[in-house]
Amino acid sequence: MNNVTLIGYLGSDAETRNTRNDSTLTTLSLATQRTWKDRESGERQSQTTWHRLVVFGRLAEYAATLTKGAHLHITGELNTRQYAAKDGTTKYVTEIRVQRINRLDRSPKQEVAA
């Protein structure tokens, strides 16, 4: 089973383009963070990891509306692909092919007139 679940924040606005067969492709950059307590110093430590997300089809059209800072819960599958770079070397890219996106942003509070 190849299943990835991530919760994090978008580091930039979505980027959308059309593929050769004229379907929509949207890429997203999602930051996740893990924290732990250092055993020796007792201080809290954290590490941010950036994930490349690719979204196709109808979901890609929705993903295209997402902007920097959006808090997301995504599910998908891990995919590693290779390509030949301009200098002739083989490059590898690991990305998550997104199957579901849930927004976790809190709705803005309504201002109450006194």
N, CA, C and O atoms as CSV, one atom per row, in Angstrom:
chain,resi,resn,atom,element,x,y,z
A,1,MET,N,N,0.844,-1.170,0.000
A,1,MET,CA,C,0.000,0.000,0.000
A,1,MET,C,C,0.890,1.233,0.000
A,1,MET,O,O,1.837,1.315,0.782
A,2,ASN,N,N,0.599,2.181,-0.859
A,2,ASN,CA,C,1.354,3.428,-0.975
A,2,ASN,C,C,0.408,4.562,-0.603
A,2,ASN,O,O,-0.361,5.035,-1.440
A,3,ASN,N,N,0.464,5.000,0.659
A,3,ASN,CA,C,-0.472,6.008,1.152
A,3,ASN,C,C,0.285,7.028,2.003
A,3,ASN,O,O,0.990,6.659,2.943
A,4,VAL,N,N,0.135,8.310,1.670
A,4,VAL,CA,C,0.797,9.388,2.395
A,4,VAL,C,C,-0.264,10.340,2.924
A,4,VAL,O,O,-1.183,10.716,2.197
A,5,THR,N,N,-0.140,10.729,4.187
A,5,THR,CA,C,-1.006,11.735,4.785
A,5,THR,C,C,-0.115,12.814,5.372
A,5,THR,O,O,0.779,12.521,6.165
A,6,LEU,N,N,-0.356,14.069,4.985
A,6,LEU,CA,C,0.441,15.193,5.474
A,6,LEU,C,C,-0.468,16.314,5.934
A,6,LEU,O,O,-1.534,16.539,5.360
A,7,ILE,N,N,-0.043,17.013,6.972
A,7,ILE,CA,C,-0.709,18.233,7.425
A,7,ILE,C,C,0.357,19.303,7.501
A,7,ILE,O,O,1.377,19.129,8.168
A,8,GLY,N,N,0.120,20.418,6.812
A,8,GLY,CA,C,1.113,21.481,6.809
A,8,GLY,C,C,0.591,22.742,6.170
A,8,GLY,O,O,-0.609,22.887,5.941
A,9,TYR,N,N,1.502,23.660,5.883
A,9,TYR,CA,C,1.173,24.968,5.330
A,9,TYR,C,C,1.830,25.145,3.971
A,9,TYR,O,O,2.961,24.709,3.759
A,10,LEU,N,N,1.112,25.790,3.046
A,10,LEU,CA,C,1.685,26.068,1.735
A,10,LEU,C,C,2.732,27.156,1.846
A,10,LEU,O,O,2.517,28.171,2.508
A,11,GLY,N,N,3.873,26.944,1.193
A,11,GLY,CA,C,4.967,27.903,1.229
A,11,GLY,C,C,4.885,28.926,0.111
A,11,GLY,O,O,5.603,29.926,0.136
A,12,SER,N,N,4.018,28.692,-0.876
A,12,SER,CA,C,3.848,29.620,-1.993
A,12,SER,C,C,2.490,29.362,-2.628
A,12,SER,O,O,1.838,28.357,-2.344
A,13,ASP,N,N,2.074,30.282,-3.492
A,13,ASP,CA,C,0.820,30.098,-4.208
A,13,ASP,C,C,0.945,28.898,-5.147
A,13,ASP,O,O,2.042,28.534,-5.570
A,14,ALA,N,N,-0.190,28.296,-5.460
A,14,ALA,CA,C,-0.219,27.163,-6.383
A,14,ALA,C,C,0.254,27.590,-7.767
A,14,ALA,O,O,0.045,28.730,-8.180
A,15,GLU,N,N,0.896,26.663,-8.480
A,15,GLU,CA,C,1.331,26.906,-9.857
A,15,GLU,C,C,0.601,25.913,-10.752
A,15,GLU,O,O,0.654,24.705,-10.521
A,16,THR,N,N,-0.080,26.426,-11.774
A,16,THR,CA,C,-0.889,25.576,-12.648
A,16,THR,C,C,-0.424,25.689,-14.090
A,16,THR,O,O,-0.021,26.758,-14.549
A,17,ARG,N,N,-0.488,24.571,-14.792
A,17,ARG,CA,C,-0.196,24.561,-16.226
A,17,ARG,C,C,-0.975,23.416,-16.850
A,17,ARG,O,O,-1.546,22.581,-16.148
A,18,ASN,N,N,-0.991,23.386,-18.168
A,18,ASN,CA,C,-1.642,22.293,-18.882
A,18,ASN,C,C,-0.591,21.318,-19.365
A,18,ASN,O,O,0.499,21.719,-19.775
A,19,THR,N,N,-0.918,20.035,-19.316
A,19,THR,CA,C,-0.012,19.006,-19.803
A,19,THR,C,C,-0.148,18.884,-21.317
A,19,THR,O,O,-0.994,19.541,-21.925
A,20,ARG,N,N,0.679,18.050,-21.919
A,20,ARG,CA,C,0.628,17.862,-23.370
A,20,ARG,C,C,-0.719,17.354,-23.860
A,20,ARG,O,O,-1.144,17.681,-24.968
A,21,ASN,N,N,-1.396,16.550,-23.030
A,21,ASN,CA,C,-2.709,16.044,-23.438
A,21,ASN,C,C,-3.843,16.958,-22.955
A,21,ASN,O,O,-4.999,16.541,-22.877
A,22,ASP,N,N,-3.497,18.201,-22.637
A,22,ASP,CA,C,-4.441,19.263,-22.293
A,22,ASP,C,C,-5.229,19.030,-20.998
A,22,ASP,O,O,-6.359,19.500,-20.870
A,23,SER,N,N,-4.637,18.306,-20.039
A,23,SER,CA,C,-5.272,18.218,-18.727
A,23,SER,C,C,-4.553,19.190,-17.783
A,23,SER,O,O,-3.423,19.601,-18.047
A,24,THR,N,N,-5.213,19.545,-16.695
A,24,THR,CA,C,-4.671,20.522,-15.748
A,24,THR,C,C,-3.726,19.845,-14.760
A,24,THR,O,O,-4.017,18.767,-14.243
A,25,LEU,N,N,-2.593,20.492,-14.507
A,25,LEU,CA,C,-1.604,20.027,-13.534
A,25,LEU,C,C,-1.279,21.195,-12.613
A,25,LEU,O,O,-0.888,22.267,-13.075
A,26,THR,N,N,-1.440,20.986,-11.311
A,26,THR,CA,C,-1.111,22.016,-10.324
A,26,THR,C,C,-0.042,21.472,-9.395
A,26,THR,O,O,-0.137,20.336,-8.930
A,27,THR,N,N,0.979,22.279,-9.124
A,27,THR,CA,C,2.013,21.881,-8.160
A,27,THR,C,C,1.922,22.788,-6.931
A,27,THR,O,O,1.629,23.980,-7.024
A,28,LEU,N,N,2.182,22.178,-5.794
A,28,LEU,CA,C,2.136,22.880,-4.515
A,28,LEU,C,C,3.397,22.547,-3.732
A,28,LEU,O,O,3.992,21.486,-3.921
A,29,SER,N,N,3.802,23.453,-2.854
A,29,SER,CA,C,4.932,23.241,-1.971
A,29,SER,C,C,4.416,23.298,-0.535
A,29,SER,O,O,4.017,24.360,-0.057
A,30,LEU,N,N,4.424,22.160,0.147
A,30,LEU,CA,C,3.852,22.057,1.489
A,30,LEU,C,C,4.958,21.862,2.519
A,30,LEU,O,O,5.837,21.019,2.342
A,31,ALA,N,N,4.912,22.640,3.590
A,31,ALA,CA,C,5.874,22.519,4.687
A,31,ALA,C,C,5.225,21.780,5.847
A,31,ALA,O,O,4.136,22.138,6.296
A,32,THR,N,N,5.907,20.745,6.327
A,32,THR,CA,C,5.476,20.073,7.547
A,32,THR,C,C,6.570,20.277,8.588
A,32,THR,O,O,7.730,20.513,8.251
A,33,GLN,N,N,6.186,20.184,9.847
A,33,GLN,CA,C,7.153,20.434,10.906
A,33,GLN,C,C,7.031,19.361,11.970
A,33,GLN,O,O,5.930,18.995,12.381
A,34,ARG,N,N,8.174,18.863,12.408
A,34,ARG,CA,C,8.177,17.938,13.536
A,34,ARG,C,C,8.964,18.588,14.665
A,34,ARG,O,O,9.956,19.277,14.429
A,35,THR,N,N,8.514,18.363,15.881
A,35,THR,CA,C,9.184,18.934,17.050
A,35,THR,C,C,9.474,17.817,18.048
A,35,THR,O,O,8.771,16.808,18.104
A,36,TRP,N,N,10.526,18.025,18.833
A,36,TRP,CA,C,10.894,17.083,19.854
A,36,TRP,C,C,11.676,17.815,20.934
A,36,TRP,O,O,12.134,18.940,20.737
A,37,LYS,N,N,11.818,17.161,22.069
A,37,LYS,CA,C,12.577,17.720,23.174
A,37,LYS,C,C,13.955,17.082,23.175
A,37,LYS,O,O,14.073,15.857,23.224
A,38,ASP,N,N,15.001,17.903,23.121
A,38,ASP,CA,C,16.375,17.421,23.121
A,38,ASP,C,C,16.673,16.762,24.468
A,38,ASP,O,O,16.450,17.361,25.520
A,39,ARG,N,N,17.173,15.532,24.431
A,39,ARG,CA,C,17.430,14.781,25.672
A,39,ARG,C,C,18.501,15.421,26.542
A,39,ARG,O,O,18.405,15.399,27.769
A,40,GLU,N,N,19.522,15.992,25.910
A,40,GLU,CA,C,20.630,16.541,26.693
A,40,GLU,C,C,20.342,17.939,27.222
A,40,GLU,O,O,20.577,18.215,28.399
A,41,SER,N,N,19.837,18.822,26.367
A,41,SER,CA,C,19.631,20.201,26.801
A,41,SER,C,C,18.242,20.443,27.372
A,41,SER,O,O,18.033,21.404,28.113
A,42,GLY,N,N,17.291,19.580,27.032
A,42,GLY,CA,C,15.926,19.773,27.494
A,42,GLY,C,C,15.160,20.801,26.675
A,42,GLY,O,O,13.986,21.057,26.942
A,43,GLU,N,N,15.819,21.394,25.676
A,43,GLU,CA,C,15.166,22.416,24.845
A,43,GLU,C,C,14.360,21.772,23.728
A,43,GLU,O,O,14.670,20.674,23.265
A,44,ARG,N,N,13.321,22.481,23.309
A,44,ARG,CA,C,12.519,22.023,22.182
A,44,ARG,C,C,13.276,22.268,20.883
A,44,ARG,O,O,13.847,23.340,20.681
A,45,GLN,N,N,13.277,21.280,20.014
A,45,GLN,CA,C,13.896,21.364,18.699
A,45,GLN,C,C,12.800,21.181,17.655
A,45,GLN,O,O,11.753,20.600,17.940
A,46,SER,N,N,13.043,21.676,16.456
A,46,SER,CA,C,12.074,21.461,15.383
A,46,SER,C,C,12.802,21.345,14.051
A,46,SER,O,O,13.918,21.836,13.880
A,47,GLN,N,N,12.136,20.681,13.115
A,47,GLN,CA,C,12.685,20.508,11.773
A,47,GLN,C,C,11.543,20.651,10.777
A,47,GLN,O,O,10.504,20.007,10.918
A,48,THR,N,N,11.740,21.502,9.764
A,48,THR,CA,C,10.756,21.692,8.710
A,48,THR,C,C,11.175,20.874,7.498
A,48,THR,O,O,12.340,20.879,7.103
A,49,THR,N,N,10.204,20.168,6.909
A,49,THR,CA,C,10.436,19.396,5.692
A,49,THR,C,C,9.502,19.915,4.615
A,49,THR,O,O,8.310,20.111,4.852
A,50,TRP,N,N,10.060,20.138,3.414
A,50,TRP,CA,C,9.270,20.628,2.289
A,50,TRP,C,C,8.903,19.461,1.383
A,50,TRP,O,O,9.738,18.605,1.091
A,51,HIS,N,N,7.655,19.430,0.940
A,51,HIS,CA,C,7.141,18.365,0.094
A,51,HIS,C,C,6.609,18.958,-1.208
A,51,HIS,O,O,5.893,19.959,-1.201
A,52,ARG,N,N,6.966,18.328,-2.318
A,52,ARG,CA,C,6.434,18.731,-3.625
A,52,ARG,C,C,5.157,17.920,-3.863
A,52,ARG,O,O,5.176,16.690,-3.830
A,53,LEU,N,N,4.059,18.621,-4.102
A,53,LEU,CA,C,2.773,17.973,-4.350
A,53,LEU,C,C,2.363,18.214,-5.789
A,53,LEU,O,O,2.506,19.328,-6.293
A,54,VAL,N,N,1.856,17.190,-6.460
A,54,VAL,CA,C,1.316,17.345,-7.808
A,54,VAL,C,C,-0.136,16.889,-7.795
A,54,VAL,O,O,-0.483,15.868,-7.202
A,55,VAL,N,N,-0.979,17.677,-8.469
A,55,VAL,CA,C,-2.414,17.429,-8.471
A,55,VAL,C,C,-2.895,17.460,-9.918
A,55,VAL,O,O,-2.518,18.354,-10.676
A,56,PHE,N,N,-3.722,16.492,-10.307
A,56,PHE,CA,C,-4.208,16.398,-11.674
A,56,PHE,C,C,-5.729,16.524,-11.728
A,56,PHE,O,O,-6.422,16.327,-10.730
A,57,GLY,N,N,-6.231,16.858,-12.920
A,57,GLY,CA,C,-7.673,16.827,-13.199
A,57,GLY,C,C,-8.477,17.877,-12.459
A,57,GLY,O,O,-8.016,18.996,-12.234
A,58,ARG,N,N,-9.686,17.495,-12.086
A,58,ARG,CA,C,-10.595,18.428,-11.395
A,58,ARG,C,C,-10.029,18.933,-10.078
A,58,ARG,O,O,-10.178,20.105,-9.733
A,59,LEU,N,N,-9.378,18.037,-9.347
A,59,LEU,CA,C,-8.786,18.442,-8.079
A,59,LEU,C,C,-7.699,19.486,-8.304
A,59,LEU,O,O,-7.480,20.345,-7.451
A,60,ALA,N,N,-7.016,19.418,-9.450
A,60,ALA,CA,C,-5.986,20.401,-9.789
A,60,ALA,C,C,-6.599,21.782,-9.982
A,60,ALA,O,O,-5.975,22.792,-9.658
A,61,GLU,N,N,-7.817,21.828,-10.508
A,61,GLU,CA,C,-8.501,23.111,-10.678
A,61,GLU,C,C,-8.809,23.738,-9.322
A,61,GLU,O,O,-8.666,24.948,-9.150
A,62,TYR,N,N,-9.232,22.919,-8.359
A,62,TYR,CA,C,-9.458,23.424,-7.001
A,62,TYR,C,C,-8.124,23.844,-6.374
A,62,TYR,O,O,-8.027,24.913,-5.772
A,63,ALA,N,N,-7.109,23.005,-6.515
A,63,ALA,CA,C,-5.793,23.291,-5.916
A,63,ALA,C,C,-5.217,24.597,-6.443
A,63,ALA,O,O,-4.464,25.272,-5.740
A,64,ALA,N,N,-5.566,24.958,-7.681
A,64,ALA,CA,C,-5.058,26.196,-8.288
A,64,ALA,C,C,-5.526,27.430,-7.530
A,64,ALA,O,O,-4.920,28.493,-7.665
A,65,THR,N,N,-6.581,27.320,-6.744
A,65,THR,CA,C,-7.111,28.469,-5.994
A,65,THR,C,C,-6.414,28.653,-4.650
A,65,THR,O,O,-6.655,29.648,-3.966
A,66,LEU,N,N,-5.558,27.717,-4.262
A,66,LEU,CA,C,-4.912,27.775,-2.953
A,66,LEU,C,C,-3.749,28.756,-2.961
A,66,LEU,O,O,-3.019,28.873,-3.945
A,67,THR,N,N,-3.593,29.459,-1.842
A,67,THR,CA,C,-2.558,30.484,-1.752
A,67,THR,C,C,-1.614,30.214,-0.581
A,67,THR,O,O,-1.904,29.417,0.311
A,68,LYS,N,N,-0.483,30.900,-0.617
A,68,LYS,CA,C,0.546,30.785,0.408
A,68,LYS,C,C,-0.065,30.913,1.796
A,68,LYS,O,O,-0.894,31.789,2.042
A,69,GLY,N,N,0.351,30.033,2.696
A,69,GLY,CA,C,-0.116,30.076,4.077
A,69,GLY,C,C,-1.322,29.209,4.351
A,69,GLY,O,O,-1.688,29.034,5.513
A,70,ALA,N,N,-1.964,28.652,3.319
A,70,ALA,CA,C,-3.133,27.803,3.531
A,70,ALA,C,C,-2.729,26.585,4.360
A,70,ALA,O,O,-1.691,25.969,4.114
A,71,HIS,N,N,-3.563,26.246,5.345
A,71,HIS,CA,C,-3.325,25.098,6.212
A,71,HIS,C,C,-4.083,23.917,5.606
A,71,HIS,O,O,-5.306,23.965,5.477
A,72,LEU,N,N,-3.353,22.844,5.231
A,72,LEU,CA,C,-3.962,21.748,4.485
A,72,LEU,C,C,-3.705,20.386,5.114
A,72,LEU,O,O,-2.692,20.160,5.776
A,73,HIS,N,N,-4.651,19.496,4.886
A,73,HIS,CA,C,-4.513,18.071,5.180
A,73,HIS,C,C,-4.651,17.378,3.836
A,73,HIS,O,O,-5.704,17.457,3.204
A,74,ILE,N,N,-3.598,16.699,3.392
A,74,ILE,CA,C,-3.656,16.053,2.082
A,74,ILE,C,C,-3.408,14.552,2.238
A,74,ILE,O,O,-2.726,14.105,3.160
A,75,THR,N,N,-3.980,13.795,1.312
A,75,THR,CA,C,-3.675,12.379,1.203
A,75,THR,C,C,-3.320,12.093,-0.251
A,75,THR,O,O,-3.843,12.725,-1.169
A,76,GLY,N,N,-2.439,11.151,-0.439
A,76,GLY,CA,C,-2.014,10.816,-1.789
A,76,GLY,C,C,-1.041,9.655,-1.754
A,76,GLY,O,O,-1.001,8.888,-0.792
A,77,GLU,N,N,-0.260,9.536,-2.813
A,77,GLU,CA,C,0.719,8.463,-2.877
A,77,GLU,C,C,2.088,9.016,-3.229
A,77,GLU,O,O,2.208,10.004,-3.955
A,78,LEU,N,N,3.110,8.369,-2.708
A,78,LEU,CA,C,4.489,8.771,-2.938
A,78,LEU,C,C,4.927,8.271,-4.312
A,78,LEU,O,O,4.701,7.114,-4.665
A,79,ASN,N,N,5.551,9.152,-5.074
A,79,ASN,CA,C,5.973,8.811,-6.424
A,79,ASN,C,C,7.376,9.373,-6.659
A,79,ASN,O,O,7.627,10.550,-6.402
A,80,THR,N,N,8.288,8.530,-7.147
A,80,THR,CA,C,9.626,8.977,-7.530
A,80,THR,C,C,9.772,8.761,-9.023
A,80,THR,O,O,9.516,7.670,-9.533
A,81,ARG,N,N,10.187,9.811,-9.722
A,81,ARG,CA,C,10.370,9.711,-11.170
A,81,ARG,C,C,11.773,10.206,-11.511
A,81,ARG,O,O,12.419,10.889,-10.716
A,82,GLN,N,N,12.223,9.850,-12.696
A,82,GLN,CA,C,13.543,10.288,-13.137
A,82,GLN,C,C,13.422,10.960,-14.490
A,82,GLN,O,O,12.497,10.703,-15.260
A,83,TYR,N,N,14.394,11.837,-14.757
A,83,TYR,CA,C,14.435,12.516,-16.044
A,83,TYR,C,C,15.890,12.839,-16.376
A,83,TYR,O,O,16.748,12.877,-15.494
A,84,ALA,N,N,16.149,13.069,-17.655
A,84,ALA,CA,C,17.494,13.426,-18.095
A,84,ALA,C,C,17.632,14.943,-18.052
A,84,ALA,O,O,16.860,15.656,-18.693
A,85,ALA,N,N,18.601,15.434,-17.307
A,85,ALA,CA,C,18.859,16.871,-17.201
A,85,ALA,C,C,19.551,17.359,-18.468
A,85,ALA,O,O,20.031,16.558,-19.270
A,86,LYS,N,N,19.601,18.668,-18.641
A,86,LYS,CA,C,20.237,19.256,-19.822
A,86,LYS,C,C,21.705,18.870,-19.948
A,86,LYS,O,O,22.240,18.779,-21.053
A,87,ASP,N,N,22.358,18.642,-18.795
A,87,ASP,CA,C,23.774,18.265,-18.839
A,87,ASP,C,C,23.978,16.760,-19.073
A,87,ASP,O,O,25.110,16.277,-19.057
A,88,GLY,N,N,22.876,16.017,-19.289
A,88,GLY,CA,C,22.956,14.597,-19.593
A,88,GLY,C,C,22.898,13.681,-18.389
A,88,GLY,O,O,22.848,12.461,-18.546
A,89,THR,N,N,22.904,14.249,-17.175
A,89,THR,CA,C,22.824,13.407,-15.980
A,89,THR,C,C,21.378,13.024,-15.703
A,89,THR,O,O,20.445,13.699,-16.138
A,90,THR,N,N,21.213,11.938,-14.978
A,90,THR,CA,C,19.877,11.496,-14.584
A,90,THR,C,C,19.526,12.125,-13.249
A,90,THR,O,O,20.287,12.021,-12.287
A,91,LYS,N,N,18.381,12.774,-13.191
A,91,LYS,CA,C,17.893,13.411,-11.961
A,91,LYS,C,C,16.673,12.655,-11.465
A,91,LYS,O,O,15.912,12.096,-12.256
A,92,TYR,N,N,16.491,12.641,-10.151
A,92,TYR,CA,C,15.344,11.986,-9.533
A,92,TYR,C,C,14.531,13.012,-8.753
A,92,TYR,O,O,15.087,13.894,-8.099
A,93,VAL,N,N,13.215,12.885,-8.830
A,93,VAL,CA,C,12.316,13.774,-8.106
A,93,VAL,C,C,11.324,12.911,-7.340
A,93,VAL,O,O,10.699,12.019,-7.914
A,94,THR,N,N,11.181,13.175,-6.046
A,94,THR,CA,C,10.177,12.492,-5.238
A,94,THR,C,C,9.072,13.489,-4.943
A,94,THR,O,O,9.327,14.604,-4.487
A,95,GLU,N,N,7.845,13.074,-5.208
A,95,GLU,CA,C,6.701,13.964,-5.024
A,95,GLU,C,C,5.501,13.165,-4.555
A,95,GLU,O,O,5.485,11.937,-4.642
A,96,ILE,N,N,4.502,13.869,-4.057
A,96,ILE,CA,C,3.259,13.237,-3.624
A,96,ILE,C,C,2.200,13.543,-4.666
A,96,ILE,O,O,1.926,14.709,-4.952
A,97,ARG,N,N,1.601,12.506,-5.237
A,97,ARG,CA,C,0.483,12.665,-6.168
A,97,ARG,C,C,-0.773,12.731,-5.311
A,97,ARG,O,O,-1.199,11.726,-4.741
A,98,VAL,N,N,-1.355,13.907,-5.225
A,98,VAL,CA,C,-2.455,14.181,-4.305
A,98,VAL,C,C,-3.759,13.582,-4.816
A,98,VAL,O,O,-4.093,13.688,-5.996
A,99,GLN,N,N,-4.494,12.945,-3.891
A,99,GLN,CA,C,-5.795,12.375,-4.201
A,99,GLN,C,C,-6.920,13.100,-3.476
A,99,GLN,O,O,-8.068,13.078,-3.921
A,100,ARG,N,N,-6.589,13.750,-2.348
A,100,ARG,CA,C,-7.611,14.458,-1.564
A,100,ARG,C,C,-6.971,15.637,-0.856
A,100,ARG,O,O,-5.854,15.542,-0.346
A,101,ILE,N,N,-7.698,16.762,-0.830
A,101,ILE,CA,C,-7.244,17.975,-0.132
A,101,ILE,C,C,-8.351,18.439,0.797
A,101,ILE,O,O,-9.497,18.599,0.378
A,102,ASN,N,N,-8.006,18.656,2.062
A,102,ASN,CA,C,-8.938,19.254,3.025
A,102,ASN,C,C,-8.292,20.514,3.575
A,102,ASN,O,O,-7.148,20.490,4.028
A,103,ARG,N,N,-9.031,21.611,3.533
A,103,ARG,CA,C,-8.530,22.861,4.128
A,103,ARG,C,C,-8.771,22.833,5.618
A,103,ARG,O,O,-9.845,22.442,6.074
A,104,LEU,N,N,-7.777,23.246,6.375
A,104,LEU,CA,C,-7.886,23.280,7.835
A,104,LEU,C,C,-7.906,24.710,8.361
A,104,LEU,O,O,-7.926,24.924,9.573
A,105,ASP,N,N,-7.901,25.684,7.463
A,105,ASP,CA,C,-7.908,27.084,7.885
A,105,ASP,C,C,-9.150,27.366,8.706
A,105,ASP,O,O,-10.242,26.882,8.407
A,106,ARG,N,N,-8.960,28.147,9.730
A,106,ARG,CA,C,-10.104,28.587,10.531
A,106,ARG,C,C,-10.826,29.687,9.788
A,106,ARG,O,O,-10.199,30.527,9.142
A,107,SER,N,N,-12.139,29.684,9.878
A,107,SER,CA,C,-12.885,30.738,9.223
A,107,SER,C,C,-12.655,32.049,9.989
A,107,SER,O,O,-12.536,32.045,11.214
A,108,PRO,N,N,-12.593,33.153,9.268
A,108,PRO,CA,C,-12.347,34.424,9.945
A,108,PRO,C,C,-13.483,34.749,10.907
A,108,PRO,O,O,-14.653,34.504,10.615
A,109,LYS,N,N,-13.115,35.308,12.062
A,109,LYS,CA,C,-14.139,35.659,13.052
A,109,LYS,C,C,-14.974,36.826,12.540
A,109,LYS,O,O,-14.464,37.779,11.951
A,110,GLN,N,N,-16.255,36.718,12.784
A,110,GLN,CA,C,-17.160,37.799,12.393
A,110,GLN,C,C,-17.038,38.934,13.394
A,110,GLN,O,O,-17.044,38.700,14.603
A,111,GLU,N,N,-16.926,40.157,12.905
A,111,GLU,CA,C,-16.883,41.287,13.805
A,111,GLU,C,C,-18.294,41.590,14.283
A,111,GLU,O,O,-19.237,41.640,13.495
A,112,VAL,N,N,-18.417,41.789,15.567
A,112,VAL,CA,C,-19.730,42.064,16.145
A,112,VAL,C,C,-19.800,43.544,16.479
A,112,VAL,O,O,-18.966,44.059,17.223
A,113,ALA,N,N,-20.787,44.220,15.934
A,113,ALA,CA,C,-20.962,45.643,16.223
A,113,ALA,C,C,-21.596,45.798,17.600
A,113,ALA,O,O,-22.545,45.089,17.933
A,114,ALA,N,N,-21.071,46.722,18.397
A,114,ALA,CA,C,-21.595,46.913,19.749
A,114,ALA,C,C,-22.689,47.939,19.770
A,114,ALA,O,O,-23.245,48.227,20.829
